[in-house]
Amino acid sequence: MSGDYTTQRRMLLQADVYDADETLVRSHFALNDVAFARGRDIGLVRANGKRIADYVADGVLFATPTGSTGYSMSAGGPIVEPTLDAMLLTPICPHSLAFRPYIFAPDTVFEVRGNVRGRNAEVLYTCDGEKSLPLADGQRVVIRKADKKLRFLSLTSDNFIDVLNKKAL
């Protein structure tokens, strides 16, 4: 009430799930990350329509800078200052030395398709660690920067470095 606070606006991800006929099935917002876990293969990952990889890994994460110090960091991803707008792609235990973490511009649009290949394998996804949902055969998930941001209110004067140092203890 005294006005002794600061505010920050943080980027959100939007994950839209589409059926094979391009019908929007559901939309999710995530402050931290959208994670895909494998049944067998994660499948085709594209950025702005260009193929990045067919991931054979335990999973793949798409994270915001706010989420960079959570699941993404634990999976070997970079730490990014949380007020920046950027999108992180972090493979989880990739089965190849070629798959490394990436940092993309905030206007990047990702697409993930399940890669079942007749193996009866299920790809699961989750937003901010909530309930895991299956990605049905033929479905795709489009991940992009959300049009809205989340406003954080801070009652302390801790900056990003102070917060990191406290986490290191």
Phi and psi restraints in degrees (value plus and minus 20) as a CYANA .aco file:
   2 SER   PHI     -97.6   -57.6
   2 SER   PSI     -31.4     8.6
   3 GLY   PHI      65.6   105.6
   3 GLY   PSI      -9.6    30.4
   4 ASP   PHI    -108.5   -68.5
   4 ASP   PSI      53.7    93.7
   5 TYR   PHI    -176.4  -136.4
   5 TYR   PSI     147.1   187.1
   6 THR   PHI    -145.9  -105.9
   6 THR   PSI     138.6   178.6
   7 THR   PHI    -144.4  -104.4
   7 THR   PSI     131.5   171.5
   8 GLN   PHI    -156.1  -116.1
   8 GLN   PSI     126.6   166.6
   9 ARG   PHI    -126.8   -86.8
   9 ARG   PSI     107.8   147.8
  10 ARG   PHI    -134.9   -94.9
  10 ARG   PSI     122.9   162.9
  11 MET   PHI     -86.9   -46.9
  11 MET   PSI     125.0   165.0
  12 LEU   PHI    -139.8   -99.8
  12 LEU   PSI     133.8   173.8
  13 LEU   PHI    -119.6   -79.6
  13 LEU   PSI     128.4   168.4
  14 GLN   PHI    -139.0   -99.0
  14 GLN   PSI     109.4   149.4
  15 ALA   PHI    -137.9   -97.9
  15 ALA   PSI      96.3   136.3
  16 ASP   PHI    -129.6   -89.6
  16 ASP   PSI     109.4   149.4
  17 VAL   PHI    -122.2   -82.2
  17 VAL   PSI     108.0   148.0
  18 TYR   PHI    -139.5   -99.5
  18 TYR   PSI     122.7   162.7
  19 ASP   PHI     -97.6   -57.6
  19 ASP   PSI     151.9   191.9
  20 ALA   PHI     -78.8   -38.8
  20 ALA   PSI     -49.2    -9.2
  21 ASP   PHI    -107.7   -67.7
  21 ASP   PSI      -6.7    33.3
  22 GLU   PHI      51.8    91.8
  22 GLU   PSI      -3.5    36.5
  23 THR   PHI     -97.0   -57.0
  23 THR   PSI     109.1   149.1
  24 LEU   PHI     -90.3   -50.3
  24 LEU   PSI     100.9   140.9
  25 VAL   PHI    -110.4   -70.4
  25 VAL   PSI     -66.9   -26.9
  26 ARG   PHI    -183.9  -143.9
  26 ARG   PSI     139.8   179.8
  27 SER   PHI    -148.4  -108.4
  27 SER   PSI     126.3   166.3
  28 HIS   PHI    -153.7  -113.7
  28 HIS   PSI     133.1   173.1
  29 PHE   PHI    -137.3   -97.3
  29 PHE   PSI     125.9   165.9
  30 ALA   PHI    -159.1  -119.1
  30 ALA   PSI     110.7   150.7
  31 LEU   PHI    -100.4   -60.4
  31 LEU   PSI     -56.5   -16.5
  32 ASN   PHI    -121.7   -81.7
  32 ASN   PSI     -82.2   -42.2
  33 ASP   PHI    -181.4  -141.4
  33 ASP   PSI     140.0   180.0
  34 VAL   PHI    -136.6   -96.6
  34 VAL   PSI      99.8   139.8
  35 ALA   PHI    -135.7   -95.7
  35 ALA   PSI     119.5   159.5
  36 PHE   PHI    -135.5   -95.5
  36 PHE   PSI     109.8   149.8
  37 ALA   PHI    -134.2   -94.2
  37 ALA   PSI     129.4   169.4
  38 ARG   PHI    -113.0   -73.0
  38 ARG   PSI     131.8   171.8
  39 GLY   PHI    -111.5   -71.5
  39 GLY   PSI     -69.1   -29.1
  40 ARG   PHI    -156.2  -116.2
  40 ARG   PSI     -85.6   -45.6
  41 ASP   PHI    -139.2   -99.2
  41 ASP   PSI     123.3   163.3
  42 ILE   PHI     -92.1   -52.1
  42 ILE   PSI     -61.4   -21.4
  43 GLY   PHI      87.6   127.6
  43 GLY   PSI    -187.2  -147.2
  44 LEU   PHI     -94.5   -54.5
  44 LEU   PSI     108.6   148.6
  45 VAL   PHI    -137.0   -97.0
  45 VAL   PSI     107.6   147.6
  46 ARG   PHI    -142.3  -102.3
  46 ARG   PSI     129.5   169.5
  47 ALA   PHI    -145.6  -105.6
  47 ALA   PSI     100.5   140.5
  48 ASN   PHI      31.9    71.9
  48 ASN   PSI      20.4    60.4
  49 GLY   PHI      62.2   102.2
  49 GLY   PSI     -24.3    15.7
  50 LYS   PHI    -123.7   -83.7
  50 LYS   PSI     116.4   156.4
  51 ARG   PHI     -84.3   -44.3
  51 ARG   PSI     109.9   149.9
  52 ILE   PHI    -115.6   -75.6
  52 ILE   PSI     -73.4   -33.4
  53 ALA   PHI    -190.8  -150.8
  53 ALA   PSI     140.0   180.0
  54 ASP   PHI    -117.3   -77.3
  54 ASP   PSI      83.1   123.1
  55 TYR   PHI     -97.1   -57.1
  55 TYR   PSI     101.9   141.9
  56 VAL   PHI    -128.9   -88.9
  56 VAL   PSI      80.2   120.2
  57 ALA   PHI    -179.0  -139.0
  57 ALA   PSI     151.8   191.8
  58 ASP   PHI     -92.8   -52.8
  58 ASP   PSI     -37.4     2.6
  59 GLY   PHI     152.0   192.0
  59 GLY   PSI     158.8   198.8
  60 VAL   PHI    -165.7  -125.7
  60 VAL   PSI     120.0   160.0
  61 LEU   PHI    -135.7   -95.7
  61 LEU   PSI     121.4   161.4
  62 PHE   PHI    -136.2   -96.2
  62 PHE   PSI      98.0   138.0
  63 ALA   PHI    -146.9  -106.9
  63 ALA   PSI     136.1   176.1
  64 THR   PHI    -109.6   -69.6
  64 THR   PSI     148.4   188.4
  65 PRO   PHI     -78.6   -38.6
  65 PRO   PSI     -56.1   -16.1
  66 THR   PHI     -80.1   -40.1
  66 THR   PSI     -60.1   -20.1
  67 GLY   PHI     -99.6   -59.6
  67 GLY   PSI     -25.3    14.7
  68 SER   PHI     -84.9   -44.9
  68 SER   PSI     -43.0    -3.0
  69 THR   PHI    -115.8   -75.8
  69 THR   PSI      -9.1    30.9
  70 GLY   PHI    -129.2   -89.2
  70 GLY   PSI    -141.1  -101.1
  71 TYR   PHI     -77.7   -37.7
  71 TYR   PSI     -62.1   -22.1
  72 SER   PHI     -80.7   -40.7
  72 SER   PSI     -64.2   -24.2
  73 MET   PHI     -83.4   -43.4
  73 MET   PSI     -61.7   -21.7
  74 SER   PHI     -82.5   -42.5
  74 SER   PSI     -48.3    -8.3
  75 ALA   PHI    -109.0   -69.0
  75 ALA   PSI     -15.1    24.9
  76 GLY   PHI      78.6   118.6
  76 GLY   PSI      -9.7    30.3
  77 GLY   PHI     -99.6   -59.6
  77 GLY   PSI     147.3   187.3
  78 PRO   PHI     -96.5   -56.5
  78 PRO   PSI     137.0   177.0
  79 ILE   PHI    -114.4   -74.4
  79 ILE   PSI     109.2   149.2
  80 VAL   PHI    -145.2  -105.2
  80 VAL   PSI     116.8   156.8
  81 GLU   PHI     -76.5   -36.5
  81 GLU   PSI     107.5   147.5
  82 PRO   PHI     -89.5   -49.5
  82 PRO   PSI     -35.7     4.3
  83 THR   PHI    -107.3   -67.3
  83 THR   PSI     -25.2    14.8
  84 LEU   PHI     -94.6   -54.6
  84 LEU   PSI     137.4   177.4
  85 ASP   PHI    -124.7   -84.7
  85 ASP   PSI      92.5   132.5
  86 ALA   PHI    -179.6  -139.6
  86 ALA   PSI     141.4   181.4
  87 MET   PHI    -142.5  -102.5
  87 MET   PSI     112.6   152.6
  88 LEU   PHI    -127.5   -87.5
  88 LEU   PSI     118.7   158.7
  89 LEU   PHI    -139.4   -99.4
  89 LEU   PSI      99.5   139.5
  90 THR   PHI    -147.9  -107.9
  90 THR   PSI      96.7   136.7
  91 PRO   PHI     -93.2   -53.2
  91 PRO   PSI     125.5   165.5
  92 ILE   PHI    -123.3   -83.3
  92 ILE   PSI      94.8   134.8
  93 CYS   PHI      25.5    65.5
  93 CYS   PSI      42.0    82.0
  94 PRO   PHI     -85.8   -45.8
  94 PRO   PSI     129.5   169.5
  95 HIS   PHI    -114.2   -74.2
  95 HIS   PSI       5.9    45.9
  96 SER   PHI    -172.9  -132.9
  96 SER   PSI     125.4   165.4
  97 LEU   PHI     -92.2   -52.2
  97 LEU   PSI     -33.6     6.4
  98 ALA   PHI     -98.1   -58.1
  98 ALA   PSI     -38.0     2.0
  99 PHE   PHI    -112.8   -72.8
  99 PHE   PSI      93.2   133.2
 100 ARG   PHI    -146.0  -106.0
 100 ARG   PSI     143.5   183.5
 101 PRO   PHI     -86.9   -46.9
 101 PRO   PSI     128.6   168.6
 102 TYR   PHI    -149.4  -109.4
 102 TYR   PSI     133.3   173.3
 103 ILE   PHI    -139.8   -99.8
 103 ILE   PSI     106.3   146.3
 104 PHE   PHI    -135.4   -95.4
 104 PHE   PSI     140.0   180.0
 105 ALA   PHI     -83.1   -43.1
 105 ALA   PSI     133.4   173.4
 106 PRO   PHI     -87.8   -47.8
 106 PRO   PSI     -36.2     3.8
 107 ASP   PHI    -110.8   -70.8
 107 ASP   PSI     -13.0    27.0
 108 THR   PHI     -88.2   -48.2
 108 THR   PSI     119.3   159.3
 109 VAL   PHI    -136.7   -96.7
 109 VAL   PSI     100.3   140.3
 110 PHE   PHI    -119.9   -79.9
 110 PHE   PSI     132.4   172.4
 111 GLU   PHI    -155.0  -115.0
 111 GLU   PSI     112.6   152.6
 112 VAL   PHI    -143.6  -103.6
 112 VAL   PSI     109.3   149.3
 113 ARG   PHI    -138.2   -98.2
 113 ARG   PSI     118.5   158.5
 114 GLY   PHI     -83.3   -43.3
 114 GLY   PSI     125.9   165.9
 115 ASN   PHI    -142.3  -102.3
 115 ASN   PSI      51.3    91.3
 116 VAL   PHI     -92.1   -52.1
 116 VAL   PSI     -58.1   -18.1
 117 ARG   PHI      30.6    70.6
 117 ARG   PSI      17.1    57.1
 118 GLY   PHI      49.2    89.2
 118 GLY   PSI      -7.6    32.4
 119 ARG   PHI    -113.9   -73.9
 119 ARG   PSI     -15.1    24.9
 120 ASN   PHI      39.0    79.0
 120 ASN   PSI      11.8    51.8
 121 ALA   PHI    -115.3   -75.3
 121 ALA   PSI     122.4   162.4
 122 GLU   PHI    -132.0   -92.0
 122 GLU   PSI     113.9   153.9
 123 VAL   PHI    -121.3   -81.3
 123 VAL   PSI     108.8   148.8
 124 LEU   PHI    -129.2   -89.2
 124 LEU   PSI     128.3   168.3
 125 TYR   PHI    -154.0  -114.0
 125 TYR   PSI     135.4   175.4
 126 THR   PHI    -165.9  -125.9
 126 THR   PSI     129.3   169.3
 127 CYS   PHI    -133.5   -93.5
 127 CYS   PSI     101.5   141.5
 128 ASP   PHI      33.3    73.3
 128 ASP   PSI      16.6    56.6
 129 GLY   PHI      51.8    91.8
 129 GLY   PSI      -7.8    32.2
 130 GLU   PHI     -95.5   -55.5
 130 GLU   PSI    -185.4  -145.4
 131 LYS   PHI     -74.6   -34.6
 131 LYS   PSI     111.2   151.2
 132 SER   PHI     -94.4   -54.4
 132 SER   PSI     116.3   156.3
 133 LEU   PHI    -142.3  -102.3
 133 LEU   PSI     122.3   162.3
 134 PRO   PHI     -97.5   -57.5
 134 PRO   PSI     126.9   166.9
 135 LEU   PHI    -118.6   -78.6
 135 LEU   PSI      88.0   128.0
 136 ALA   PHI     -88.8   -48.8
 136 ALA   PSI     138.0   178.0
 137 ASP   PHI     -76.0   -36.0
 137 ASP   PSI     110.0   150.0
 138 GLY   PHI      69.3   109.3
 138 GLY   PSI     -32.6     7.4
 139 GLN   PHI    -101.6   -61.6
 139 GLN   PSI     137.3   177.3
 140 ARG   PHI    -158.3  -118.3
 140 ARG   PSI     134.2   174.2
 141 VAL   PHI    -137.7   -97.7
 141 VAL   PSI     108.4   148.4
 142 VAL   PHI    -125.3   -85.3
 142 VAL   PSI     104.5   144.5
 143 ILE   PHI    -137.5   -97.5
 143 ILE   PSI     108.0   148.0
 144 ARG   PHI    -168.1  -128.1
 144 ARG   PSI     148.5   188.5
 145 LYS   PHI     -86.5   -46.5
 145 LYS   PSI     110.9   150.9
 146 ALA   PHI     -90.5   -50.5
 146 ALA   PSI     134.2   174.2
 147 ASP   PHI     -91.2   -51.2
 147 ASP   PSI     -41.2    -1.2
 148 LYS   PHI    -127.6   -87.6
 148 LYS   PSI     140.6   180.6
 149 LYS   PHI    -141.7  -101.7
 149 LYS   PSI     140.2   180.2
 150 LEU   PHI    -119.9   -79.9
 150 LEU   PSI     112.6   152.6
 151 ARG   PHI    -116.2   -76.2
 151 ARG   PSI     104.7   144.7
 152 PHE   PHI    -119.9   -79.9
 152 PHE   PSI     120.6   160.6
 153 LEU   PHI    -134.1   -94.1
 153 LEU   PSI     108.7   148.7
 154 SER   PHI    -140.3  -100.3
 154 SER   PSI     109.7   149.7
 155 LEU   PHI    -116.6   -76.6
 155 LEU   PSI     -21.8    18.2
 156 THR   PHI    -133.7   -93.7
 156 THR   PSI     147.2   187.2
 157 SER   PHI    -117.3   -77.3
 157 SER   PSI      -7.3    32.7
 158 ASP   PHI     -81.6   -41.6
 158 ASP   PSI     115.2   155.2
 159 ASN   PHI    -122.4   -82.4
 159 ASN   PSI    -198.5  -158.5
 160 PHE   PHI     -77.7   -37.7
 160 PHE   PSI     -62.5   -22.5
 161 ILE   PHI     -85.5   -45.5
 161 ILE   PSI     -61.4   -21.4
 162 ASP   PHI     -79.5   -39.5
 162 ASP   PSI     -64.2   -24.2
 163 VAL   PHI     -83.0   -43.0
 163 VAL   PSI     -64.4   -24.4
 164 LEU   PHI     -81.6   -41.6
 164 LEU   PSI     -63.7   -23.7
 165 ASN   PHI     -83.1   -43.1
 165 ASN   PSI     -56.7   -16.7
 166 LYS   PHI     -87.0   -47.0
 166 LYS   PSI     -56.9   -16.9
 167 LYS   PHI     -88.4   -48.4
 167 LYS   PSI     -48.1    -8.1
 168 ALA   PHI     -93.9   -53.9
 168 ALA   PSI     -37.4     2.6
